[in-house]
Amino acid sequence: MSIEQSSLTPPRVEPLPLRLAWLVLVVVVVAELMDLIDTSVANLAGPSIRADLGGGPMTLQWVLSAYTAAFALGLITSGRLGDLLGRRRLFLIGMAGFTVASLACGLAPNPEFLIVARVFQGLFGSVMIPQGMALVLIVFPPEHLRKALTPFGPIMGVATVAGPILAGWLLHLDLFGSQWRSIFLINVPFGILAGLLGWWVLPRHGGEDRAARLDLRGVGLLTAASALLIVPLIQGRDLGWPAWTYAMMATAVVAFGLFVVSERRSAHPVITPSLFRKRSFVVGLLVVAGFYGALAAFVLVVNLLLQSGLGWTPLDTGFALIPWALGTAVATLLSGAFLAEKLGRAGLHIGLAVAVVGLLGLLWSAAYWGATVTVWELAPALLVIGFGSGLLFIPLVDFILGDATPEEVGTGAGVLNAVQQFAAAIGVAALGTVFFARVGEPSALSYFAAAELVLAICAGAYLLVFVLVGLLPKHSQQAPH
């Protein structure tokens, strides 16, 4: 199928003129940046928050985790609501709510208020993000869609690194004596500008299914199952995995099973069933789960090794990760420009192979130089890891959502984002536990030994994903066969 024949934009959903479509992309990119940065900035500001507002370690942990948990809980349902109620409407509601919640975070008088504000931040973020991806997929003419998707890979890489750097810079500046509050308040002007631009350029119709209804029983089961899974994943490692965390995860499996049964019987399922009849969507989600789980664990391990093992500051660690972000940006731009279209599935295999080489190179660098390692000695391996990872971002979206209809893209984007969030949480929880078990008595030597073990596991996970990629079609529906 050629790109002009893609079912992504059937005749009844007309793409916007390119000038307006690029402005839509600007709005969506700002939303993505706000979300990605807010997942990381609070970690760096944690000690400052606690010193100002008080609260115990568990209170601080929930200040850090409330956003991630609420965001993950709302993703799939919000994607479906966009299909039903209108993506423009929900995107603007999400942007407005996220902006107001950011203001509330910045003005929080106590830790309890901040936790509640962070929950609302995450919930409104989950309303906003799936609509943005669905709108991008719809507003661009098919021949320009890959170019539109190109920025998302660099954005993820840059935002992951920029979050700690931005937070460190804002904390250092202490604008108007705001201390940690500026890391949340900075969202307010960007949210207002993006909301106003979105009000002007976002299309009023985007292939929504107005005849459908929301299955409240399915929503309840899915939300309960997600909460039962995400809460112990976030809290378990810090608490030493008490019995209740395992009980919650076991109950989550049961709740997900009940959700599947409910979906099969529902006349208006939460997740569009036709998506799961598409091989590229199902296999692509498995690939995403393995890829993002290992990627999140890799970022965690590098941060722990450099900060806890070597005593580097968060700002120094952020600068050390710049080669990884640079490699990601360059590879994504090349992939979006021509490699993804020409290579198809082979591009995914090449990217994974390159990333494995980079991980093994990083493992060797850590083993060879040990505690004397410098930024320059880590840079080559980090650059290679970033380059390999960057080759995957655009093709994966192509494969997973490339043949989705307008009625499916909102739900599909929500499921895709949810799988990324849960995979990252599982990767961090599982490999973080392995890491600290291997550290034992903390020392630079034990941190390096733990990092080497986890990096080897990440490389093995990428090799497993390499095998899964072989189950995908040779080309996505966005690329010519």
Secondary structure as GFF3:
##gff-version 3
##sequence-region A 1 481
A	DSSP	three_ten_helix	3	5	.	.	.	ID=ss1
A	DSSP	alpha_helix	18	38	.	.	.	ID=ss2
A	DSSP	alpha_helix	41	53	.	.	.	ID=ss3
A	DSSP	alpha_helix	57	85	.	.	.	ID=ss4
A	DSSP	alpha_helix	87	106	.	.	.	ID=ss5
A	DSSP	alpha_helix	111	139	.	.	.	ID=ss6
A	DSSP	three_ten_helix	142	144	.	.	.	ID=ss7
A	DSSP	alpha_helix	145	149	.	.	.	ID=ss8
A	DSSP	alpha_helix	152	173	.	.	.	ID=ss9
A	DSSP	three_ten_helix	175	177	.	.	.	ID=ss10
A	DSSP	three_ten_helix	179	181	.	.	.	ID=ss11
A	DSSP	alpha_helix	182	185	.	.	.	ID=ss12
A	DSSP	alpha_helix	187	201	.	.	.	ID=ss13
A	DSSP	alpha_helix	216	239	.	.	.	ID=ss14
A	DSSP	alpha_helix	243	265	.	.	.	ID=ss15
A	DSSP	three_ten_helix	273	277	.	.	.	ID=ss16
A	DSSP	alpha_helix	279	304	.	.	.	ID=ss17
A	DSSP	pi_helix	305	309	.	.	.	ID=ss18
A	DSSP	alpha_helix	314	320	.	.	.	ID=ss19
A	DSSP	alpha_helix	322	334	.	.	.	ID=ss20
A	DSSP	pi_helix	335	339	.	.	.	ID=ss21
A	DSSP	alpha_helix	340	343	.	.	.	ID=ss22
A	DSSP	alpha_helix	345	369	.	.	.	ID=ss23
A	DSSP	three_ten_helix	370	372	.	.	.	ID=ss24
A	DSSP	alpha_helix	375	401	.	.	.	ID=ss25
A	DSSP	alpha_helix	406	439	.	.	.	ID=ss26
A	DSSP	alpha_helix	444	469	.	.	.	ID=ss27
###
